[in-house]
Amino acid sequence: MTDRRSLLAHLTRRRMLMGSAGFAAAASTGFLPQRLFAQEPISVAGIYTVPVEQQWVSRIHLAAEAAKADGQITYTFSENTANTDYPRVMREYAESGAKLIVGEIFGVEQEAREVVLDYPDTAFLMGSSFMPDPAYPNLAVFDNYIQDASYLSGIIAGAMTETGNIGMVGGFPIPEVNRLMHAFMAGVKEMKPDATFQVSFIGSWFDPPKAKETAFAMIENGADLLYAERFGVSDAAQEKGILAIGNVIDTQADYPETVVASALWHFEPTLQAALAKIAEGSFEADNYGLYSFMKEGGCSLAPLGTFEGKVPQDALDMVAEKEAAIRAGDFKVEIDDSEPTSS
């Protein structure tokens, strides 16, 4: 099964499970829908530059679909929106009366801000590499700060690799990718201090064939475990009979003998915080990236599933210890946004 078909199936399963496992993280933080919104559902529009089944965007989309199913919001979205069209689509949704527009403006930072200023009564919650700016009071920013879960997945990877040669395939070397890679590498070195890493970026957010070919090259160069930041990497690992670590979503059901663990992103706390502010009339420029931290319920380590009993106990003990410390605020995973390089 291709990565695209796999995730379509995965999304279907996730929609069915959002009321339990997918929403559990949000429940622990108090951001689950509590029927506090007595007014009409908030109109929400999503604008995405890639298909909604792409890892990062799928988490936003699923959280919105869950809020819609709960009656909190109405929801419409546009996918595969080119950066050159992004400002126009923002304007169209704002003109149509959307109260909240959510998406990602990494490729159109300045242009998007110009739009925001023209619609002061519309709340914008956008993935961005920049911090909030009071000059744009109706623009709140977020990012997937799931370095906590990435670090824990690295501990497992360090225990599972035999050669210590690990391949890492990313989309672009931007902060939201770099920090997860660095956290993963730090986790690996907890178990395998002498581990080495092959790092490559494919220059695309959604090009499974290119990611797969890049992964094949790493395997030929000795990698016995892959970090699958992009779709296509797990396919390469499966074909060559080596292991992989997932990112943002859990695809183990599609790669039961390949994907050992995954760092999961839960967008529900981020969206619920924004909806609460809108309902109160207090939405403002703010950094919603903090809701992606593990202690806020914004990320977690996926269950081991088919690899239950196959991961060394000393690694599991360290994961449990570190996770407890992270949730208690006693241990912080370093946030390193610099571009990672091969070692």
N, C-alpha and C positions, 0 to 999 in steps of 0.2 A: 504494500500500500504506500502510495506517495505521501510526503509530508502534508501536502494540501488536503488530500482526501482524509488522512488520519485526523487532522485537526477538525475538519468538518464533522466527523463522527464524534470527536472529543467534545466539540461545542454542544452537540445535541445531548450528549450524556450530561455535560455540565449544567445545561438548562434544567434538566430533570432533577439534578441534585442540589441546585442552588439553595433550596430550602433547608438543607442539612449540612453536608460537609463544606460546600462552598461558602456558606454564610456563617459557619461556626466562628471563624476568626473575627468577623465583625461583631458577632454577638458578645464575644468576650470583652470588647472594648466599649460596649454601650452605643455603637453606631448602627445597630440594626433598626429597621423601621419600627416605630413604636406607636404609630397612628396618632402622632402629635400634630400632624398637619391637617387641621380642620378645614382649611381652604381647599379650593380646587387643586387638582394635581398640577405640579410645576411643569411647564413645557420645557423640555430639554432637547437639544440638537447636538449630534456628534459629527465631527468632521475629521476624517482619517485619510492619511496619504497612502495607506496600504489596505489590502483586504482585511475585513474584520476577523478573519481566522488567523491573521498574523499574531505571534505570541503577545507582544506588548499591547497592541490595540484590542486583542480579544478580551483582556482583563477589564478594560474600560467598558467595552461593549456588554460583557456579561453582567457587570455590576449595574449598568443602566437597564438592561432587560429585566433584572431581578426587581429593581425599584419600580419599573413599569408594571410588572406582574403583581406587585404589592399595592398598586394604586397610588403610589406617591407621585409619579410623573407620567407625562406623555412623552414619547421618545421617537425621534426620527433621526436618520443619519445618512451621511454620504461617505462612501469609501473610494479608494483609489483617486483621491483628489490631488491633482498636481500642485506643487508649491506655487506655480504661477497663477493658479486659479483659487488658491486658498483664501486670499482676502475677499474676493468676489463672493465666494460661498458663505463666508462669515457674514457679510453684509446682507445676503439674501435671507439667511436664517434670522438675523436680528430684525430685519424689516418685517418678517413674517410673524414676529411676536414671541420668539423663543425667550424665555426668562433666563435660561442657562445654556451656554454653548461650551461644550467640552471637546478637547482635541489635542493636537500637538503642533507647536509652531516652531520647532527646532530649525526648520529651513526658511522661515519667514518671520523672524523675530521682530524686525522693525516695522515691516509692512502690517503685521497683525496689530501692533500697538497703535498704529495710525487709525485702524478700523475701530479699535476699542474706544478711543476718544470720541468717536462720532456717535456712540450708542451708550451713553452713561447709565441708562436704565436697564441695560442687559448685563448679566453676570457672565464673565468669561473665566473658565477654569481650564488652563492650558499647560500641557507638558512643555517645559522650557528649560534651557540651560542657565537661565538667569534668575536672580532672586527677585522678589516682588519690589515694585517701585511705587511709592505714593503718588507719583505723577500720573499713574494709571490706576486710579482707585477701584475700578471695577474689574481688574485683571488679577486673579490669583493664579499662582503657578504650582506645579507639582512635578515630581519625577519618581521613578521607581527606585527608591533607596532601599533595595532588598539585600544590601551587603551582608546583613546578619545571616540570612538564610544561605547566601552564596558561600560564606565562610564555613558554615556547617557542612555544606555539600562538599567542600574541599577537603575537610577532614576525612570524610568517607572515601573520596577519591584517592587520597594519599594512602589509605589502608588497602585499597583494591588494586592499585597499579603495582605491577611486578618490576618493571624496568625503571620506573620513575620518570619516563619520557612521556610527557602529556601534550597533546595537541589542542590548541584553542582557536576556534574560528569565530570571529565577530563580524558585525555589520560595518560600523564605522568607529574609529577611535575617538569617540566623544565621551564626556563625563559619565553619562548614564550607562555606558557599556564598560568603560575603563574601570570604574569603581567596583563593579561586580567581578570583573576578571581579577583585579588585585586582591579582593577579599577571598575569592576562590583559591588563588595561588597561596595566600597566607594560610588558609586552612589545610591545603595539601602539605605544606612544609611542617605543620604540627606533627604529622605522622611520617613524612618523608623529607627530612631536612635537605637532602642532596638532590631533590627532584629538579628536573629541567623542563622548560616549556617552549613549545613552538607556537608562536603567536602570529596570526594573520587576519587581516580584515578584507572583506570581499567588496566593499564599496556599494552595498545594497542592503536594504532592510528585508527584501523578499526575493531571493534568487536561490532556491534550493539546489538546482543543478550546479551552480558555481560553488556553493558552500560544500556540496558533496565532493566535487573534484578537488577542492582545497584540502578537505579532510583526507582524501585518498593519498595525496602527496605527503601529508604528515605521517600517515600510517607507514608508507614506504620508507619514510625517514626514521622509523623506529618507535613511533608513538603506540602505546598499548592501551591508552585511555584517552577519550576526547571530551572536551568541554563544548557542549552544543548550544552556543549562544544563538545560532541561526538554524532554521529548518534546513534539512539536507544532511547535516552532520551525523545524526543518529542513523540515517540510512546507510551512510558509508561504514559506520562502526558495525552495524548489523551484518552487512555484506561481508565484511572482513573478519567477523567473529571476535571483535574486541568490545570493551565497555564504553559507556558514555554517561555523562552527567547532564541533566536537563536544566533549562533556565526559564523562569517565569510561569510555565505551565507544566503539567505532569503528563508525559506521553508514554509512560511505562506500559500502559495497556496495549499500545501499538508496537512496542519494542520490549516485550517481557523478558527477554534474555539479554538485553543490551543496556537499557537505561536503569542504572542502579538507584539513583536518587535525583531529585530536582529541587531547586530553590523556587518557591512559588510566590507570586505577587498577588495580593488581594486588594483590589481597588475599592471595595465596599466602604471601608472606613473613610477614605478620601471623599468619595461621592456623598456619603451620608453627612459628613461634616459640612460640606458646601450646601447641601439642601437645607440643613438646619439653619445655617446663617441666612439663607435666602428667605426662609419662612419667618425668621425673626426680623428681617429687614436690616441685617447687620453685615451683609457680605461686603468684603473689602479686599484690598491688595494684601495677600498673605502667602506664606510658604506652606502649602499643603503636602510637601514632600515628606514631612515628619510623620504623616499618617501611614507611610509605607514601612516604617520601622517595625521590627518584630514585637517590641513591647506595646505597640499600638494596634497590633493585630493585622498589620499590613503585609506581612510576609511569614512564611513558614517553610519547614522542610517537609517535602512530600513523604508519605509512608513508604517504607521499603518494599512493601508488596511482595513480588516474586523473589526479591533478594533478602527476605526475612530469614535470618539464620545463616546467611552467607557472608555478612560483614563482620570482621573481627570484633570481639567484645571490647577490646581496649579502645577501639575507635568509637563504638557506641557509647561507652562510658564517658569519653571526652565530649562527645556531642551533647549528651545529657547535661553534663556539668556546665559546659559553655552556654548552652541554651538557657539553663536556669539563671545563670549569671547575667545574660543579656536581658532577659525578661525582668529581672529584678533591678536592672540598671547598674549592676556591679561590674560589668564588663562591656566595653564598647569596641566594636569592630572598626578599625581605621577606615576612613573614607579617603581614598586616594584616587583623584580624578585624572592623574597624569596618564599618558599613553603607555600601556604595557609593551614590553619588547621581549623577544625571544632570549632565552638564556642557554 
